[in-house]
Amino acid sequence: MARLNRAQAQELNRAKVLAAAQDEFTERGFRDAKIDAIADRADLTRGAVYSNFPGKRALYLAVLADQAAHAPTPPHAQPGTTRREALGTFARAWVTRRADQEALYRDLIPEIAADERIRRPYTQLMQLNALLLALCLEQLEQQQKIGKPQPRQVRQAETILTMLHGADQTTAAAPGFIEPFDIVSACEQLAGLTLNDWWAPPHHTAMPRTTNQPWTPPAAQDAVRDRPTNITGDGVVAVLGLHRLAAIEDVARATQNATLVIVTHEPDELGPLARLTLAELGGCLRQAFPEEALPPLHVVCDETGTLAAAAGVPAVSNETEAAARIEAGRLVAYADGHGAGSAVTGERGSSRPATSRPSDTTP
């Protein structure tokens, strides 16, 4: 057998640690799991575990992200052609996504809720997930009612995700109390829910500046579609830290060709948290909505910061907010700070009518 090089050996050890950690977390839960026991299961030293993961929580989140990324898609999943059908399929995919793995996930939300450093980015990830679901609903309706402006569906998406996450937590705390497919039926009923939803066009403070640099991004994976994404074409690339993700709606509603690049200065824990959250949502969206109804927004988790650097952002943090406009293979405009994304689009307001706040109502 050929001898492994250093990179191959590290990758093999990492895979062994992840497999051992999954068994340990499943059997004992996150709180009672021991790094020494994980090392024993992997037939490695304690030091070898820590050389791959800086702590137990980072390892736990990496295990969950890996599981979500490799979750199989049901072979007979049928995307919906109406909002009711799509929401029913989405909810059905959601309530079955963690089948036979409840013990592994049981400590996830309590661990997030206990630490503000994790809770704040998770809140932003939830807002991003609601926007992605809403954009799918809006795209689906637009296909059915060509030429008619569609209202914003973010508050409806937030309501649906609140119900589904609440069902997760009740199932974990009181097994057998909830009939999961009653939740599916309830989500189908929410297809007709009308909420006073609105989106105010942004008032950006960032000032765009012109530039003329080559755009040669590294390969990237779209977390929504779970496949490589081509981001070399014309459009806007928004680089947002995990505390600034809500700002992507300004870009998504101003241009039909946008890429969100998610960055953090804490990639060991927050990187897997982002991948986990998006992988679970993306898997459900792909089952529930036809390809043409998936949002035009592409989402990339850039844990190394290499894509951000290509877009002109050499240093990143959870507070990063920057954007670049790409035309003909060149980076032609750049902005950073509050409202950077809307600043480089060169547009004010939304390309999607009927999303502004009504003058005679209160949200």
VOKOL-933032 format. One line per 5 residues: for each residue x, y, z of N, C-alpha, C, O. Coordinates in steps of 0.001 Angstrom, whole numbers, plus 500000, padded with zeros to 6 digits. Layout:
REM residues N
X/Y/Z/X/Y/Z/X/Y/Z/X/Y/Z | ...
This chain:
REM residues 363
500842/498801/500000/500000/500000/500000/500876/501247/500000/501847/501331/500752 | 500528/502220/499149/501294/503452/499085/501145/504235/500383/500073/504279/500987 | 502247/504849/500792/502231/505619/502028/501482/506929/501827/501664/507601/500812 | 500638/507296/502794/499876/508528/502701/500777/509730/502916/501683/509702/503749 | 500514/510802/502145/501226/512040/502433/500575/512737/503626/499565/512271/504151
501155/513843/504042/500676/514506/505252/499216/514941/505134/498426/514736/506056 | 498856/515548/503986/497483/516014/503807/496502/514854/503805/495416/514960/504376 | 496869/513748/503171/495986/512578/503135/495816/511984/504532/494718/511579/504913 | 496913/511935/505292/496833/511404/506655/495951/512274/507536/495183/511767/508353 | 496066/513595/507365/495230/514503/508152/493755/514340/507795/492891/514363/508671
493476/514176/506522/492090/513995/506097/491526/512682/506621/490367/512621/507032 | 492343/511629/506607/491902/510341/507135/491625/510439/508629/490608/509932/509103 | 492513/511081/509372/492310/511231/510811/491070/512067/511112/490325/511771/512047 | 490855/513102/510325/489676/513935/510535/488399/513115/510338/487453/513230/511117 | 488379/512291/509296/487204/511451/509039/486998/510454/510173/485862/510183/510562
488082/509909/510702/487973/508962/511821/487432/509654/513074/486616/509090/513803 | 487892/510866/513312/487406/511612/514474/485918/511913/514326/485163/511753/515285 | 485480/512349/513136/484069/512659/512921/483194/511431/513127/482136/511518/513749 | 483631/510292/512610/482843/509065/512761/482763/508651/514223/481698/508269/514708 | 483889/508727/514924/483903/508359/516342/483064/509331/517162/482346/508923/518076
483156/510616/516834/482395/511623/517577/480896/511444/517359/480112/511624/518290 | 480495/511098/516158/479072/510865/515916/478553/509740/516808/477475/509861/517388 | 479295/508669/516921/478873/507563/517785/478807/507999/519241/477854/507670/519948 | 479819/508743/519692/479868/509184/521083/478728/510150/521393/478063/510008/522419 | 478493/511130/520522/477418/512102/520764/476043/511438/520697/475135/511812/521438
475892/510459/519813/474608/509769/519704/474312/508962/520956/473179/508951/521439 | 475314/508294/521478/475114/507426/522644/475004/508209/523946/474206/507858/524815 | 475803/509272/524089/475894/509945/525385/475353/511366/525385/475202/511971/526446 | 475060/511902/524208/474645/513295/524138/475847/514219/524186/476933/513818/524605 | 475649/515456/523757/476762/516400/523719/477331/516665/525110/478548/516668/525292
476470/516883/526075/476930/517280/527412/477798/516200/528063/478795/516518/528711 | 477430/514943/527898/478145/513860/528597/479252/513220/527754/480007/512389/528258 | 479351/513591/526505/480403/513028/525649/481773/513493/526129/481917/514600/526649 | 482782/512633/525949/484141/512917/526395/485113/512854/525220/485046/511950/524387 | 486013/513829/525172/487020/513833/524116/487904/512599/524201/488271/512031/523172
488249/512180/525406/489079/510977/525558/488375/509750/524982/489008/508901/524355 | 487064/509660/525198/486315/508524/524663/486270/508580/523138/486338/507545/522474 | 486155/509782/522585/486163/509929/521133/487508/509512/520569/487571/508834/519543 | 488590/509914/521235/489930/509521/520790/490089/507996/520823/490654/507407/519902 | 489587/507364/521887/489667/505906/521975/488886/505239/520849/489367/504284/520237
487685/505737/520574/486877/505160/519501/487578/505290/518146/487480/504404/517297 | 488289/506411/517958/488965/506652/516683/490337/505995/516625/490992/506012/515583 | 490775/505416/517738/492115/504829/517830/493182/505891/517557/494158/505656/516845 | 492960/507058/518147/493895/508173/518021/494170/508735/519413/493527/508342/520386 | 495120/509644/519501/495402/510296/520767/494466/511479/520969/493843/511972/520029
494383/511917/522214/493610/513123/522523/494147/514313/521728/493382/515140/521231 | 495468/514387/521616/496094/515472/520863/495703/515462/519399/495554/516518/518785 | 495535/514268/518834/495140/514170/517428/493732/514713/517222/493444/515320/516190 | 492847/514495/518207/491496/515048/518114/491566/516579/518125/490944/517242/517296 | 492333/517133/519077/492414/518586/519188/493183/519228/518038/493021/520421/517783
494010/518465/517346/494703/519034/516186/493748/519244/515015/494033/520032/514113 | 492615/518542/515027/491606/518703/513982/490469/519620/514399/489887/520309/513561 | 490147/519633/515695/489035/520441/516202/489459/521078/517514/489971/520380/518390 | 489262/522387/517678/489771/523066/518877/489001/522781/520154/489494/523072/521243 | 487812/522222/520048/487030/521958/521241/485865/521034/520944/485598/520695/519791
485174/520630/522007/484090/519663/521849/482919/520247/521065/482317/519545/520252 | 482583/521518/521290/481452/522088/520570/481758/522236/519090/480892/521982/518252 | 482973/522642/518756/483360/522731/517344/483238/521364/516677/482790/521264/515535 | 483635/520319/517386/483525/518966/516849/482065/518554/516707/481688/517932/515713 | 481246/518893/517688/479816/518557/517635/479143/519219/516433/478398/518571/515698
479408/520501/516239/478800/521206/515111/479309/520662/513779/478555/520593/512808 | 480580/520276/513728/481121/519688/512498/480450/518362/512180/480182/518068/511015 | 480176/517555/513202/479474/516286/513002/478079/516537/512430/477670/515885/511469 | 477351/517483/513025/476000/517772/512566/476007/518338/511143/475156/517980/510329 | 476962/519216/510845/477052/519774/509498/477362/518684/508479/476820/518684/507374
478234/517762/508856/478582/516655/507956/477368/515762/507717/477135/515322/506591 | 476602/515494/508757/475404/514676/508610/474373/515354/507706/473776/514711/506843 | 474174/516642/507910/473199/517366/507100/473620/517409/505635/472782/517299/504740 | 474924/517570/505390/475411/517662/504013/475249/516355/503255/475105/516359/502033 | 475273/515233/503972/475207/513928/503320/473852/513242/503492/473712/512052/503207
472862/513991/503957/471534/513400/504125/470970/513009/502762/471003/513816/501833 | 470452/511786/502622/469918/511354/501326/468615/512063/500990/467849/512427/501882 | 468371/512254/499713/467115/512817/499241/466156/511686/498899/466537/510776/498163 | 464926/511709/499405/463968/510653/499064/463831/510513/497558/463714/511520/496859 | 463843/509287/497037/463847/509103/495579/462568/509556/494885/462585/509829/493684
461459/509641/495620/460185/509958/494984/459646/511320/495400/458442/511564/495319 | 460531/512209/495843/460076/513542/496239/459544/514296/495027/460192/514346/493982 | 458355/514883/495175/457711/515608/494080/457574/517085/494464/456803/517410/495367 | 458303/517982/493801/458152/519413/494103/456714/519873/493881/456010/519345/493021 | 456293/520849/494654/454944/521371/494521/454814/522331/493353/455777/522994/492968
453628/522397/492800/453355/523351/491723/452498/524516/492209/452312/525499/491491 | 451978/524404/493430/451250/525498/494059/451892/525776/495407/452674/524969/495912 | 451561/526915/495983/452135/527262/497280/451747/526225/498339/452583/525837/499155 | 450505/525781/498334/450049/524789/499314/450823/523481/499157/451290/522909/500141 | 450955/523012/497920/451694/521762/497694/453155/521907/498108/453719/521015/498741
453759/523027/497751/455170/523227/498066/455402/523291/499570/456360/522709/500078 | 454524/523999/500285/454686/524082/501738/454444/522732/502401/455110/522403/503383 | 453505/521946/501884/453292/520606/502425/454510/519728/502225/454923/519022/503146 | 455095/519760/501031/456288/518961/500759/457466/519448/501584/458244/518644/502098 | 457601/520774/501712/458676/521345/502526/458563/520882/503975/459547/520443/504570
457357/520982/504540/457155/520578/505934/457378/519080/506113/457937/518648/507122 | 456944/518294/505142/457136/516835/505230/458630/516499/505212/459091/515650/505975 | 459370/517160/504348/460818/516945/504305/461457/517380/505623/462394/516743/506104 | 460949/518461/506199/461523/518982/507441/461314/517998/508603/462259/517685/509327 | 460102/517520/508775/459822/516684/509951/460460/515299/509836/460574/514586/510833
460876/514917/508630/461509/513603/508467/463015/513690/508299/463676/512658/508184 | 463581/514902/508281/464997/515039/507932/465931/514457/508980/467059/514088/508652 | 465499/514365/510222/466367/513861/511291/465906/512496/511786/466136/512131/512939 | 465257/511752/510908/464778/510421/511292/465935/509587/511830/467015/509543/511239 | 465696/508940/512941/466666/508049/513593/467892/508779/514133/468878/508136/514494
467847/510128/514195/469012/510856/514708/468617/511871/515788/469352/512824/516046 | 467475/511666/516406/467017/512623/517412/467995/512749/518565/468196/513847/519084 | 468606/511650/518977/469547/511696/520093/470761/512548/519755/471293/513250/520615 | 471194/512485/518514/472364/513255/518092/472089/514746/518133/472973/515525/518490 | 470872/515161/517772/470540/516582/517667/469951/517170/518945/469718/518376/519017
469712/516350/519937/468930/516796/521098/469519/518018/521797/468774/518867/522286 | 470848/518116/521850/471487/519197/522610/471812/520421/521762/472402/521376/522268 | 471443/520415/520487/471853/521510/519610/471255/522844/520041/471998/523786/520319 | 469930/522945/520104/469303/524225/520426/469627/524677/521847/469913/525860/522033 | 469600/523803/522871/470023/524259/524193/471441/524827/524211/471720/525783/524935
472333/524244/523418/473705/524740/523372/473763/526108/522693/474522/526980/523115 | 472976/526293/521659/472929/527598/520997/472325/528645/521924/472845/529754/522049 | 471224/528280/522569/470515/529235/523424/471341/529678/524620/471117/530759/525164 | 472292/528854/525034/473058/529145/526245/474216/530106/526021/474833/530551/526989 | 474527/530436/524780/475740/531218/524510/475432/532308/523489/475101/532012/522341
475538/533556/523903/475269/534686/523012/476187/534671/521788/475785/535112/520711 | 477408/534171/521941/478355/534152/520823/477870/533254/519691/478222/533468/518531 | 477063/532249/520026/476477/531371/519022/475074/531839/518659/474654/531747/517505 | 474361/532338/519653/472947/532700/519453/472783/533838/518447/471864/533806/517629 | 473644/534826/518495/473495/535969/517596/473668/535578/516128/472814/535929/515313
474746/534860/515751/474824/534431/514352/473716/533476/513951/473282/533480/512799 | 473249/532651/514891/472166/531727/514561/470890/532499/514231/470137/532100/513343 | 470644/533592/514935/469488/534424/514632/469572/534967/513215/468577/534970/512490 | 470744/535424/512820/470930/535925/511456/470766/534810/510425/470206/535036/509352 | 471246/533620/510739/471054/532483/509828/469577/532141/509684/469126/531775/508599
468828/532257/510764/467393/532022/510683/466727/533062/509778/465834/532731/508998 | 467163/534314/509887/466608/535351/509014/466934/535064/507558/466100/535268/506676 | 468142/534593/507312/468515/534222/505942/467656/533071/505448/467186/533099/504311 | 467444/532066/506275/466603/530932/505873/465179/531378/505547/464582/530907/504579 | 464644/532279/506351/463292/532774/506076/463257/533506/504741/462297/533359/503985
464284/534289/504442/464325/534991/503160/464397/533994/502004/463705/534165/501000 | 465220/532963/502133/465346/531982/501057/464027/531252/500806/463633/531060/499655 | 463343/530845/501880/462035/530208/501719/461039/531183/501092/460260/530805/500216 | 461068/532432/501541/460147/533428/501002/460388/533661/499512/459437/533769/498738 | 461647/533737/499112/461958/533950/497698/461457/532793/496847/461004/532997/495721
461537/531576/497382/460984/530424/496661/459478/530566/496495/458955/530335/495405 | 458778/530942/497551/457333/531124/497474/456980/532219/496476/456038/532075/495697 | 457732/533309/496500/457472/534412/495584/457735/534003/494140/456966/534344/493241 | 458839/533261/493920/459165/532802/492567/458080/531868/492035/457698/531956/490868 | 457591/530983/492884/456551/530040/492475/455274/530772/492087/454648/530451/491077
454895/531751/492890/453698/532528/492584/453877/533344/491305/452939/533502/490524 | 455083/533856/491100/455343/534659/489915/455175/533836/488645/454699/534344/487629 | 455564/532567/488701/455415/531690/487545/453939/531447/487222/453564/531306/486058 | 453113/531401/488261/451691/531129/488055/450918/532371/487641/449888/532276/486974 | 451413/533526/488035/450704/534775/487763/451648/535727/487035/452040/536770/487558
451991/535341/485834/452972/536087/485049/452509/537526/484861/451372/537790/484470 | 453418/538440/485150/453109/539851/484972/452478/540510/486173/452364/541735/486211 | 452066/539737/487152/451443/540311/488341/452470/540388/489472/453111/539385/489787 | 452634/541548/490078/453596/541671/491184/453168/540820/492370/451986/540741/492704 | 454151/540186/492999/453852/539316/494125/454261/539972/495440/455334/540569/495523
453423/539870/496459/453775/540459/497749/454926/539707/498407/455174/538536/498120 | 455601/540390/499272/456701/539808/500040/456159/538696/500939/455094/538839/501541 | 456899/537590/501025/456430/536434/501790/457345/536096/502979/457289/534984/503503 | 458179/537041/503401/459151/536738/504453/458465/536457/505786/458866/535532/506493 | 457454/537221/506143/456802/536998/507440/456059/535663/507444/456000/534992/508474
455502/535281/506319/454884/533970/506243/455945/532874/506423/455718/531899/507140 | 457094/533038/505775/458177/532061/505915/458667/531993/507357/458945/530907/507867 | 458775/533141/508018/459192/533149/509422/458198/532379/510286/458596/531646/511192 | 456917/532544/510010/455886/531838/510774/455992/530329/510574/455893/529564/511533 | 456191/529908/509347/456312/528480/509045/457540/527889/509722/457461/526816/510321
458678/528579/509634/459896/528062/510263/459773/528039/511785/460313/527150/512443 | 459066/529012/512335/458830/529005/513790/458036/527770/514196/458354/527126/515197 | 457010/527439/513427/456214/526248/513728/457067/524977/513633/456982/524105/514497 | 457878/524875/512597/458668/523660/512391/459764/523515/513437/459997/522418/513946 | 460437/524613/513758/461464/524540/514807/460815/524243/516164/461367/523495/516972
459650/524829/516403/458955/524531/517652/458564/523072/517745/458642/522476/518820 | 458143/522486/516633/457810/521063/516625/459032/520217/516927/458937/519213/517633 | 460203/520625/516388/461452/519917/516692/461702/519873/518196/462000/518823/518764 | 461574/521041/518825/461896/521126/520242/460879/520394/521113/461255/519777/522109 | 459610/520452/520755/458600/519733/521524/458784/518224/521375/458620/517476/522339
459122/517782/520177/459372/516359/519965/460546/515876/520803/460514/514774/521352 | 461594/516712/520900/462753/516331/521711/462425/516294/523196/462899/515419/523920 | 461603/517256/523656/461289/517345/525081/460169/516405/525504/460162/515920/526636 | 459214/516139/524601/458060/515297/524934/457793/514333/523785/456848/514524/523019 | 458619/513301/523662/458455/512362/522538/457049/511760/522530/456525/511354/523567
456453/511712/521344/455132/511132/521199/453994/512097/521374/452849/511757/521074 | 454274/513310/521858/453194/514278/522090/452628/514796/520776/451418/514985/520654 | 453496/515027/519790/453081/515618/518520/452973/514543/517448/453844/513682/517333 | 451912/514597/516674/451828/513810/515454/452481/514645/514354/451922/515665/513950 | 453654/514236/513861/454405/515088/512930/453605/515526/511716/453752/516660/511258
452764/514652/511188/452080/515017/509962/450877/515928/510198/450293/516438/509242 | 450501/516139/511465/449586/517233/511762/450295/518575/511515/449671/519545/511084 | 451590/518613/511791/452373/519815/511520/452433/520072/510015/452358/521218/509570 | 452567/519001/509237/452563/519142/507781/451244/519758/507318/451238/520691/506515 | 450142/519239/507822/448828/519772/507442/448678/521233/507844/448109/522035/507102
449192/521571/509023/449104/522956/509484/449898/523888/508567/449453/524996/508271 | 451065/523442/508123/451866/524266/507212/451165/524441/505875/451242/525512/505273 | 450491/523414/505408/449714/523553/504178/448633/524620/504339/448384/525412/503430 | 447994/524628/505516/446955/525634/505757/447518/527046/505776/446823/528003/505434 | 448776/527175/506174/449395/528499/506225/449657/529080/504840/450025/530249/504718
449472/528272/503795/449654/528791/502433/448707/529951/502154/449019/530826/501347 | 447570/529962/502807/446601/531032/502584/446703/532163/503587/445886/533084/503565 | 447688/532110/504465/447831/533143/505494/448243/534470/504867/449187/534525/504078 | 447539/535528/505216/447866/536866/504722/448380/537703/505884/447679/537909/506875 | 449599/538177/505751/450205/539019/506777/450550/540377/506181/450772/540501/504976
450592/541378/507026/450946/542718/506568/452460/542790/506421/453155/543306/507296 | 452963/542268/505306/454405/542174/505085/454873/543343/504237/454155/543809/503352 | 456072/543809/504512/456610/544919/503738/458121/544910/503826/458716/544345/504744 | 458713/545547/502854/460162/545735/502817/460445/547153/502351/460027/547550/501264 | 461146/547908/503166/461463/549282/502813/462743/549321/501993/463740/548728/502406
462755/549992/500853/464004/550143/500101/465102/550720/500993/464837/551591/501821 | 466317/550242/500827/467393/550623/501748/467843/552064/501578/467747/552636/500492 | 468328/552631/502653/468985/553933/502635/470443/553685/503005/470824/553750/504174 | 471241/553402/501994/472607/552980/502295/473489/554181/502639/473290/555288/502139 | 474461/553928/503502/475435/554946/503860/476785/554671/503221/477619/555572/503140
477020/553449/502765/478275/553132/502091/478331/553849/500747/477315/553995/500067 | 479510/554289/500376/479708/554969/499103/480488/554052/498165/481608/553654/498485 | 479911/553709/497007/480631/552841/496081/481785/553584/495417/481723/554794/495200 | 482814/552852/495107/483917/553434/494351/484207/552557/493142/484112/551332/493209 | 484553/553185/492067/484831/552439/490847/486215/551810/490929/487125/552339/491567
486342/550688/490278/487617/549984/490227/487652/549212/488920/486668/549185/488181 | 488749/548603/488644/488871/547828/487412/489897/546721/487645/491051/546814/487228 | 489439/545680/488322/490298/544563/488681/489772/543279/488061/488563/543124/487883 | 490667/542359/487732/490179/541074/487197/489399/540306/488247/489731/540349/489431 | 488365/539606/487813/487540/538798/488711/487842/537330/488439/487368/536759/487457
488626/536735/489307/489018/535330/489152/488719/534581/490445/489635/534235/491191 | 487452/534333/490710/487083/533695/491977/487471/532230/492006/487535/531582/490962 | 487736/531697/493211/487968/530254/493328/486664/529483/493151/485580/530067/493144 | 486781/528170/493010/485589/527323/492909/484737/527489/494165/485262/527644/495268 | 483432/527455/493986/482514/527673/495109/481334/526723/495003/480952/526301/493912
480764/526395/496156/479620/525492/496247/478400/526261/496716/478440/526927/497751 | 477311/526170/495955/476051/526829/496333/475366/525985/497405/474991/524840/497152 | 475203/526551/498602/474622/525812/499719/473142/525540/499522/472613/524593/500103 | 472462/526339/498721/471034/526130/498498/470817/524980/497521/469973/524113/497749 | 471574/524977/496444/471400/523954/495403/472303/522744/495611/472121/521724/494946
473274/522834/496521/474214/521752/496815/474955/521309/495556/474990/520126/495216 | 475537/522276/494883/476321/521974/493692/477253/523149/493422/477026/524245/493936 | 478291/522939/492628/479173/524058/492278/478385/525172/491606/477451/524920/490845 | 478771/526394/491896/478072/527539/491326/479011/528379/490495/480179/528555/490841 | 478500/528889/489408/479280/529738/488507/479062/531190/488894/477988/531746/488663
480068/531797/489477/479931/533197/489895/480870/534091/489098/481294/535143/489577 | 481193/533667/487882/482065/534470/487036/481284/535449/486167/481878/536339/485559 | 479958/535300/486098/479151/536175/485253/478877/537512/485911/479285/537763/487045 | 478175/538370/485173/477827/539683/485687/476897/539543/486892/476067/538635/486945 | 477041/540435/487840/476177/540419/489010/476831/541077/490198/477845/541762/490060
476255/540872/491364/476747/541450/492616/477168/540326/493555/476442/539348/493738 | 478345/540478/494145/478831/539550/495163/478842/540297/496488/479596/541255/496657 | 478008/539863/497429/477919/540489/498748/478655/539619/499757/478338/538439/499910 | 479620/540187/500436/480398/539483/501450/479922/539953/502811/480151/541098/503203 | 479247/539045/503538/478620/539430/504803/479080/538512/505927/479101/537289/505784
479449/539124/507049/479752/538367/508249/478484/537829/508877/477378/538247/508532 | 478652/536901/509797/477510/536212/510386/476634/537099/511277/475564/536668/511708 | 477067/538311/511553/476203/539248/512267/475470/540197/511318/474692/541038/511769 | 475711/540073/510010/475181/541042/509059/474353/540398/507953/474079/541052/506947 | 473947/539142/508102/473309/538412/507007/471979/539016/506562/471609/538891/505395
471267/539659/507461/469965/540229/507089/470098/541275/505987/469124/541571/505295 | 471297/541837/505820/471496/542859/504795/471383/542305/503382/471285/543078/502428 | 471396/540992/503228/471347/540427/501879/470003/540669/501204/469928/540632/499976 | 468950/540913/501958/467660/541145/501300/467711/542378/500409/467080/542399/499353 | 468452/543408/500817/468574/544596/499985/469137/544245/498610/468695/544782/497594
470116/543339/498584/470740/542941/497320/469805/542031/496532/469636/542199/495324 | 469200/541070/497221/468346/540092/496539/467162/540751/495849/466681/540249/494833 | 466686/541870/496389/465524/542530/495801/465923/543618/494803/465060/544217/494160 | 467223/543875/494671/467663/544901/493731/468273/544321/492464/468405/545027/491464 | 468645/543046/492491/469252/542434/491315/468875/540969/491252/468672/540330/492285
468782/540439/490059/468413/539040/489861/469630/538135/489742/469482/536937/489499 | 470822/538681/489909/472030/537860/489833/472956/538247/490974/473850/539078/490812 | 472731/537636/492127/473498/537977/493325/474051/536714/493978/473437/535648/493931 | 475212/536859/494581/475833/535785/495352/476132/536302/496749/476761/537349/496907 | 475690/535583/497747/476013/535887/499134/477202/535038/499548/477165/533812/499445
478246/535687/500012/479433/535008/500530/479442/535208/502043/479619/536326/502526 | 479253/534123/502783/479175/534188/504248/480564/533989/504840/481251/533018/504523 | 480973/534925/505707/482311/534862/506301/482218/535019/507817/481211/535482/508353 | 483285/534625/508484/483387/534753/509935/484853/534695/510328/485669/534092/509632 | 485179/535323/511442/486538/535193/511973/486616/534059/513000/487649/533866/513641
485520/533312/513151/485485/532161/514056/485035/530922/513272/483981/530359/513568 | 485816/530492/512280/485354/529424/511386/485242/528055/512036/484496/527209/511543 | 485959/527811/513127/485941/526469/513713/484565/526088/514238/484141/524944/514080 | 483860/527031/514862/482521/526749/515381/481436/527331/514491/480465/526646/514171 | 481588/528577/514090/480509/529243/513366/480440/528804/511909/479371/528868/511301
481555/528361/511339/481516/527827/509982/480618/526598/509885/479722/526567/509042 | 480832/525583/510726/479924/524429/510709/478480/524786/511049/477555/524181/510508 | 478274/525753/511930/476905/526166/512257/476204/526702/511013/475041/526380/510770 | 476900/527514/510229/476313/528048/509000/476049/526933/508000/474981/526893/507389 | 476999/526033/507823/476811/524940/506866/475659/524030/507276/474880/523592/506430
475550/523747/508565/474456/522919/509069/473106/523566/508796/472209/522926/508247 | 472959/524819/509173/471675/525514/509034/471239/525588/507577/470067/525380/507263 | 472179/525884/506694/471847/526026/505276/471646/524678/504603/470809/524554/503709 | 472398/523670/505020/472227/522346/504412/470855/521772/504726/470221/521170/503860 | 470393/521953/505952/469072/521438/506306/467983/522162/505517/467079/521528/504973
468070/523480/505456/467055/524218/504702/467134/523881/503214/466110/523629/502579 | 468349/523877/502656/468502/523623/501230/467964/522271/500815/467341/522148/499760 | 468198/521246/501639/467675/519925/501319/466157/519924/501238/465581/519269/500369 | 465507/520649/502134/464036/520715/502121/463534/521548/500944/462530/521195/500325 | 464222/522653/500626/463805/523486/499494/463894/522712/498187/463007/522825/497340
464939/521938/498014/465119/521206/496758/464056/520133/496572/463702/519800/495441 | 463546/519594/497666/462468/518626/497565/461121/519295/497290/460257/518714/496634 | 460946/520515/497791/459623/521144/497781/459349/522015/496567/458198/522180/496164 | 460408/522577/495982/460217/523548/494911/460910/523097/493634/462004/522536/493694 | 460292/523331/492481/460967/523019/491218/462209/523889/491056/462319/524958/491657
463127/523421/490247/464400/524127/490046/464187/525593/489687/464889/526468/490195 | 463228/525860/488822/463028/527230/488358/462457/528142/489442/462462/529362/489277 | 461968/527581/490539/461441/528403/491629/462460/528625/492733/462202/529391/493662 | 463621/527965/492650/464654/528228/493648/465122/529664/493502/465106/530199/492394 | 465537/530300/494582/465832/531739/494529/467016/532048/493618/467957/531258/493542
466982/533186/492927/468129/533577/492105/469367/533869/492935/470472/533939/492397 | 469196/534040/494234/470322/534277/495133/471107/532980/495360/470529/531955/495721 | 472424/533031/495145/473303/531907/495434/474016/532179/496756/474367/533321/497053 | 474229/531127/497549/474796/531275/498882/476031/530392/499008/475975/529192/498736 | 477149/530991/499421/478416/530276/499549/478957/530489/500961/479037/531624/501430
479325/529409/501634/479990/529497/502938/481502/529544/502689/482089/528567/502223 | 482115/530662/502996/483535/530907/502705/484330/530901/504005/484743/531950/504498 | 484540/529705/504554/485191/529608/505862/486661/529995/505813/487215/530400/506836 | 487307/529886/504665/488722/530245/504548/488936/531701/504168/490048/532211/504307 | 487911/532376/503697/488036/533770/503300/488644/533975/501924/488923/535115/501551
488860/532910/501153/489516/533050/499855/488622/533723/498823/489098/534522/498017 | 487333/533409/498840/486416/534057/497906/486242/535522/498268/486173/536379/497386 | 486170/535815/499563/486070/537204/500003/487291/537999/499544/487156/539138/499097 | 488475/537409/499651/489689/538096/499225/489658/538395/497734/490099/539459/497299 | 489133/537450/496946/489026/537674/495500/488095/538831/495182/488258/539505/494164
487105/539065/496066/486166/540170/495874/486668/541474/496464/485948/542472/496467 | 487911/541476/496970/488503/542698/497486/488381/542891/498973/488582/543999/499471 | 488049/541811/499713/487911/541898/501173/488994/541023/501797/488770/539829/501995 | 490156/541581/502109/491284/540762/502559/491153/540232/503978/491713/539183/504295 | 490423/540937/504837/490246/540516/506225/488759/540491/506537/488029/541414/506177
488309/539430/507210/486879/539272/507462/486612/539102/508945/487495/538725/509715 | 485379/539387/509328/484912/539165/510696/483415/538938/510648/482817/538960/509573 | 482809/538720/511796/481355/538560/511851/480630/539855/511493/479440/539824/511177 | 481325/540992/511536/480715/542291/511248/480963/542756/509820/480550/543858/509460 | 481619/541956/509007/481934/542361/507639/480671/542647/506840/479716/541872/506881
480666/543750/506122/479609/544060/505162/480267/544776/503988/480620/545952/504076 | 480421/544054/502900/481070/544589/501708/480426/543971/500480/479770/542933/500568 | 480615/544612/499334/480023/544088/498106/480806/544585/496912/481431/545645/496948 | 480757/543792/495847/481417/544154/494596/480476/543882/493441/479698/542929/493476 | 480544/544720/492414/479775/544470/491203/480713/543972/490116/481787/544530/489893
480279/542899/489438/481090/542248/488421/480467/542489/487061/479265/542299/486873 | 481289/542909/486117/480831/543074/484735/481935/542624/483793/483082/543052/483923 | 481586/541748/482829/482516/541282/481802/483819/540767/482389/484901/541042/481871 | 483700/540011/483487/484879/539410/484083/485762/540368/484850/486899/540028/485175 | 485266/541567/485151/486042/542555/485900/485251/543015/487124/484023/543084/487095
485957/543319/488166/485361/543915/489353/485333/545420/489108/486380/546066/489096 | 484135/545983/488912/484022/547372/488453/483560/548341/489531/483707/549552/489364 | 483006/547845/490626/482576/548724/491715/482703/547976/493030/482539/546757/493082 | 482996/548716/494091/483198/548103/495411/482707/549074/496473/482835/550290/496333 | 482137/548510/497546/481723/549326/498685/481833/548491/499942/481704/547267/499894
482069/549144/501062/482019/548441/502343/481341/549325/503369/481303/550548/503234 | 480811/548689/504390/480041/549405/505393/478550/549193/505209/478122/548422/504350 | 477771/549879/506015/476315/549700/506022/475721/550005/504653/475945/551082/504101 | 474961/549055/504104/474318/549249/502818/475224/549046/501628/474910/549511/500532 | 476353/548358/501813/477303/548173/500714/476667/547465/499528/476914/547831/498379
475848/546450/499799/475250/545683/498723/474357/546517/497835/474472/546468/496610 | 473460/547287/498447/472561/548117/497643/473326/549248/496968/472922/549720/495905 | 474432/549690/497576/475212/550764/496980/475813/550358/495640/475808/551149/494697 | 476331/549132/495544/477011/548742/494300/476043/548269/493225/476438/548132/492068 | 474798/548020/493572/473861/547626/492524/473546/548779/491591/473128/548569/490453
473748/550002/492075/473423/551155/491249/471942/551398/491145/471489/552159/490289 | 471167/550743/492029/469717/550876/491995/469221/551294/493366/469821/550960/494388 | 468123/552026/493375/467426/552317/494622/466053/551715/494522/465350/551914/493532 | 465660/550969/495556/464332/550353/495517/464407/548934/495032/465492/548376/494869 | 463263/548353/494803/463161/546927/494542/462722/546638/493128/461935/547371/492529
463265/545524/492602/462780/545041/491319/461525/544201/491492/460959/543731/490505 | 461081/544003/492722/459879/543227/493014/458829/544173/493572/458936/544570/494732 | 457821/544549/492799/456817/545492/493300/456033/544926/494478/456121/543743/494806 | 455276/545801/495089/454336/545435/496164/455034/544902/497391/454471/544064/498095 | 456267/545368/497680/456942/544932/498892/457205/546100/499840/457678/545884/500955
456913/547313/499429/457152/548457/500291/456055/548581/501325/454950/548067/501152 | 456377/549267/502394/455428/549427/503490/454225/550261/503067/454383/551364/502544 | 453028/549737/503293/451831/550536/502982/451798/551788/503837/452185/551762/505005 | 451339/552872/503260/451345/554150/503983/450249/554210/505048/450321/555021/505972 | 449248/553362/504919/448114/553488/505841/448017/552326/506815/446975/552134/507441
449084/551547/506954/449060/550429/507876/450295/550425/508737/451290/551079/508424 | 450226/549697/509806/451358/549549/510711/451791/548105/510728/450948/547228/510919 | 453113/547800/510531/453528/546396/510497/453411/545764/511850/453719/544583/512008
